Amino acid sequence: MRNYSTQMEAARKGIITPELEIVAKKERMTTEELLPLVASGKVAICANKNHKCIDPEGVGSMLRTKINVNLGVSRDCKDYDVEMQKVMEAVNMGAHAIMDLSSHGNTIPFRRKLTSECPAMIGTVPVYDSVIHYQRDLDTLTAKDFIDVVRLHAQDGVDFVTLHCGITRKTIDQIRNHKRKMNIVSRGGSLVFAWMCMTGEENPFYEYYDEILDICREYDVTISLGDACRPGCLADATDVCQIEELVRLGELTKRAWEKDVQVMVEGPGHVPLDQVEANMKVQQSICQGAPFYVLGPIVTDVAPGYDHITSAIGGAVAAMSGAAFLCYVTPAEHLALPNLEDVKQGIMASKIAAHAADIAKGVRGAREIDDKMADARRKLDWEAQWECAMDPETAKRIWNERKPEHEDTCSMCGKFCAVRSMNKALAGEHIDIL
Ligand code: SF4
């Protein structure tokens, strides 16, 4: 019988939970090292007590950078079986979290299937689901309706919920006066903004924050404080709207921690590369080291079709500078619902960004696989290289498709292979090139 509500409460009481023990092992830390990080909110272990099949992970800037994959059906692509196939493929490829962003049909069975079959952390955005759940237009929903959906998701075993608590009625004037190029591009943020405009009421997720905290505390749901004003283009980056909301998110982080509720803070968005590090530092300072969950950042606006690359560039710098969690971006970003191939490309790009950042910031053990790969390459041991590769299938396919005349090299240089020449020269052997 557990005598704590949340992982944070347990850590503050000095209790080593089974989840904390697993996370410590994965991160090559001792439980004594991890415990104070969870107690202080610098690491969140997102594990709803009703998500029984979860394989727990910790999210924090000193741990391995985690990756989230957004999935879920839309009105135009509504096959739940296809979506479940993408989920399992994403988990096999290394996704640590799946956010169910479904915006069509009966969302309950899919969400419950996720929390009963998927071992990755599950996140949702209750404000999207409110319209679907009640099948009513936005302006007919009440604050209580929104809170009831948060409760439903908590009961269903969702590990983290994105809540756009940081915008208020003041934001309405700010967005109007500031004349951003892209206004609000967060889907949930735009719904909350529109609801406030239509009803004349305060943001329910802000006004009833204490009630939401009680729900999150009961089920151990981590709040992912959504950044409604994340910049949607480079011109809007690091502007008053974004920073003003961030300050409020800092206050809300503190209020959550006072009730032992775990928090992550969501971040930008589209940001020029030279502003990425500063954004991470400001967030860490304002939100007192709460794990930062970045959506990109996308570092140029002009590469639709390649935004897995624009975001991997931003994501690597962000994670190296303190972000803990990268939301993947696929080549279909800004264009369409991603298909299975887009999902794969998005995951690979995020994995590369996360791994590069982990090496740069000295995460324990992160470099080992690179050193193994270097040894395998020096020995021209192709089997060992596939074992080290992030995507062995693709690497093997390319090598096989364009096989060299001499199998100890590759068709790039053949007998001019520098590695082969050096190995032979250092061993005192004759080097045959012609
Ligand atoms: S042939 Fe060229 S590219 Fe291929 S392994 Fe040797 S040095 Fe590297």
Residues whose N, C-alpha, C, O or C-beta is under 5 A from the ligand:
A	BS01	SF4	T409 C410 M412 C413 G414 C417 A418 V419
